């Protein structure tokens, strides 16, 4: 937990509280809260160029393989997920950066905390864990089928796939999954710590007022 950081902020506030108006104090705490909210999206923001690059790739490769209906279906499904993720990230970033302070800071902070809590602890909190294998399989199929020069269904019947490619998948897939899930678990722990920091900040805000 960010106890040291929170205590440092509060020492600064406490030492200067007599010279700060309520508006100035709210501005200080709101600024810190917005900084933490922004950190929640930093990783997602870095995914924007990845999503855009993936969508461009899928459009280009699909256009060259329109006669392969299974390949087109695979790319459309993968592209739909990438497009949804891109739109969601942009909207969330816009919401946080443009959040209106038309309500008391305590209420605003409480609303934002509730939204983040729903995201991190709600019923959809494990969506990322389920999406990883789906995205991996669809991406591998898109890349492998395209560069094989074969139709989607024919790839799995080819001698190269049976004798060579399948062994590469068997060996490297568990390693890739382990790395992805490890990173996802570490990220979630970091975000939960930040969420707790915001809750502590809100609690102290309530005590100040």
N, C-alpha and C positions, 0 to 999 in steps of 0.2 A: 504494500500500500504506500501511497505517496505522503506518508505522515510528515516527513521532514519538510517536504515542499509546502505542504499545507500549513504547518506551524510557522514556517518562514514568512509566508504570505500574511498570516494572522498577526505575527509580531509586528510586521510593517504596518498593518492596519491599526493594531492596538496602540502603537506608539504615536500614531498620527491622527487618531480618531477624533480628537477634539477639534482639529483644524480642518476636518473633512465634513462636507455636507453629506446628507443622505444620498443625494444624486451622485456625488463624486464616489462615494463608497460603493453604490450600486454599479457604477461604471467600471470600477476596478474589478469587482467580483465577476461581473458579466463578461468582461474582457478575458479573464482567466478561464471562465467556463467555456466561452466560444473557442478558445485555443484548444481546450481538451476535446471539444466536439469535433473540431477540424482534424485532430489526430486520429479520430475514429475512422476517417475516410481516406487518410493518406495512402494506405495500401490499396484501397479500391481505386483511388485516382490514378495510381500507377498502372492499373489494369486497363485504363481507357485506351492507350495506344495499342495494347495487346488485342483488345476487342475489335478495334478498328482494323488492325492488320489482318486479323482472322476473317473478318467479314469481307474485306477486299479479296483475300485469297479464295474464299468460298465462292464469291461471285465469279471470279476469273476462271476457276477450275470447273465450276458447274457449267459455265457458258461453253466450255470446250468438250463437255461430256453430256450434252443434252439427250443423246440417244441411249444413255444408260440410266434407266428410271430408278434403280436402286441406289446408284451413286448420287443422283439428284436428290432423292428423298433423304439420304444420310446428311447431305450438305445443308438442305433446307432446315432440318431439325437442329443441327449444330448451329447454323446461322441464326435461327430464331432465339436460341438460348443466349448467344453472344449479343444479339441486338437488345433483348430484354435486359440483360445485365448492364449494357452500356447506358440505356435509357434510365434505369434505376439509379445507377451511380451518379449520373449527371443531375437528376432530379433531387437526390439526397444532398449533393454538394450545394446545389442552388438553394435548397431549403435552409440549410445551416448558415450559409453565408448571408442570406437575405432575411433571416429570422427577425421579425418585427418586435420591437420592444414596446408594444402597445398595452402591456399589462405589467403589474409589479414584478420585479426581478425574481422574487421567490416563486411566484406562480409560473413564470416563464421557465425557470430552471427546473421546477418540478415537472412541467409538461415534457421538457426535453429528456429528463431522466426516465420518465415513464415510457417514452418512445424507445429509448435505447435499451431499457430493461425488457421491453417486449421483443425487441430484436435479438437480444442475447440470451434471454431465458424463456421466451414464449414458445408456442408449439411449433414454430418454424425455425427454431434455433439450430436444428441439425440439417437444414436443407443443403448447406455447403458440403457436408459429409456424403450426402447421397449423390450430389452433382459430380463430384470428382470422378468416380468410375465411369459415369455416363459420358462426361466430356472427354475423358481419356480414350475410351473406346471409339467414339465418333471421330475424334481427331486423328487417331491412328489409322482408322479405316479410310478417311478422306485422303490423307497423305499417301498411304501405302498403295491404295487402288489407283490413284492418279499417276504415280510414277511407275507403276507396274506396266501401264499401257494396255491392261486387260479390262474386260468388263467386270463389274463388281462381283458377280457370282462366280466368274471364271478364276478369280484370284485364289479362291479357297480350294480350287481343284488343281491348281498348277503344282508341278513338282518342286519348284523353288519354295513355295510356301510350305509344303508338307515336309520338305527335307531341311530347310534352312530357316526361313522366317519364323516359323512357329517356335523354334528353340530360342530365338532372340526374345520373343515375347514372353516366354516362360521364365527366362532368366532375369530380364530387366524390368518387367512389370511390377513384381513385388518390391523391388528396390525403389522404383519411382513412386509407388503408392506410399511406401514407408516415409520417404522424404516429404511428400505432399501432406500427409496426415500429421506428421511431426510439426511441420510449419504451421498448419492450421490450428493445432492444439496450443502451440506457443502463442500464436496471435490471439486466440480466444482468452487465454490467461491474462495477457497484457490488457486486453479490452475490459475484462472484468475488473482488473485493478483500477483502471481509469474510471469505470462506472462507480466503483466504491468511493473513489476520490471525489467525484461529483456529488455523491450522496452526503459525504462528510461536509463538503462545502455548503450544500443546501442546509444541513442541520445547523451549522455555525451561523449561516445567514439568519435562520429563524431565531437563534439565540441573541444575535445582535439587535434585531428589530424587536 
